């Protein structure tokens, strides 16, 4: 798998990341081990988790696989803090105390002495930004963290944070059916040398084409826990995009999944889409996209059908 620099940093990662949001809930430890082996065997290095995934079990499972299943030095561990909450004095959010407590918890669950990429999962407007960023700086100086990033930040939030500390990445939803980050987030990231890690690069599953004629009984769209999550991208506009993706896949002799993933993977500023899977079969389908490079004509057609509206002041002056 091709490697890319993460933003303007010296960290090189695979151009696809393995997401672990389902580990500990939909995906058990044995299946997680199979996924991790398949990913690393394909040349993947970047593994993304968070302290809230399955209430910490996502990190625990990943930690249990390091050393025995894959060597620790072969993977770049990325995790997140801020979203985990409890009733204690350091119970959550982006305060200095909460973040450093969360960091110690992640290190303990992962069973490692440092985290390669530590990310703020969300903006917290109840805490002064300088306090939040001081925790990131301390985490790096202490040796517990190598690089820092953010997730789900708007353009102004990203630019403001980047002016106060060294960030190498931002994780945002980005796909053919969700291109809103192109208005402000991507320009801010480009200006500050920050790499883009798209989550939901398959449009929450919609871009695979599985929902074209209905809702499969075994899909997330049929699950009470995820139906609303998927439904956001089951629109008339998304349906037109899915048809275009399917047409392109038929012409290339590949899957809609590979077309959609290759499109976002090769967008300007993108370093590595974060791909999650419930089982190894699903992951294998995503790994197949590594062999796909979209012709310019197909990229242009997909750009056109999925185009979003820009207005003042994003594209001013012309």
Helices and strands as residue ranges (DSSP letters): E 3-5, E 12-14, E 16-19, H 29-41, E 46-48, G 53-56, H 57-65, G 72-74, E 76-81, H 96-110, E 115-120, H 129-141, E 145-151, H 155-162, E 169-173, G 180-182, H 185-192, E 195-199, G 203-208, G 220-222, H 227-231, H 236-252, H 256-265, E 273-276, H 280-287, G 288-291, H 296-305
